[in-house]
């Protein structure tokens, strides 16, 4: 597995950098495509959910957890 890749994007009107391993970037892109929304819109939604938590994690962790929960909710064929 490759190390984290840092990417910049606009979220809620401000630029932010996110570091994720390539496998998570791929999964995040697939999730955005499946929902037919831009990648930054999906990240903004995850960020909004993260901020509402009792103890907000950092954004990269929130993305990883969101992807894990999404995968876990997907039924196996």
N, C-alpha and C positions, 0 to 999 in steps of 0.2 A: 504494500500500500504506500502510495506517495504521501508526502507531508502536506500540511495545509497550504491552500492557495488563497491569497488575499484578493478580494474584489471590492470595488467601490460601487455604490448605488445610491440613488435618491430614495429616501424613505420619509414620509410625512414632511416633505419639503426641505429636508436637509441631507447632505451627503454623509454617508457612513461607510466604513470598511468592515468587511466580514471575512474571517479566515475559516475555511472549511476544507476538509480533505476532498479530493476530486470525486470520490464516490458519493458524497453528500451533495455536491454541486450538481452531479448528474441526476440524482434522485429528486432534488428540488426542482430542477428544470422539467423533469418528467411530470411531477405533480402540478406544476404551473400549466404545462401543456394539457394535461388531463382535465384541468378546470377551465381551460381556454382563457387564462388571464396572464398578464405579463409577470415575469419573475419578480420584479420589484413590488408589484401589487400583492403577491403571495407573501413575500417577506414582510411587507407592511402589516398584513393581517396577522401573521405570526407574532410580530413585534407588539401589536396592540393587545393581543391575548397575553403575551408575556408581561406587559406593564400592569395588567389587571391582577396578576397573581399576588398572593399575600407576601411572598418573598420572591421578587423577580430575579430570574437568572440572567446571565449575559445572553446576548442575542444569538451567538453561535450555538450555545448550549440549547437554547429554546428551539432553534431550527432542528438540531439533531434529535431532540426529544419528540418534536412534532412529526418528523419523518418516521421515527421508530413507531410512534403510536399509530400513524397512518398505515404503515406496513403491517402492524399487528392486527389492525381492524379489517384488513383485506383478507377475505376467505381464500383458502387454498383451493385450486381446481380439483 
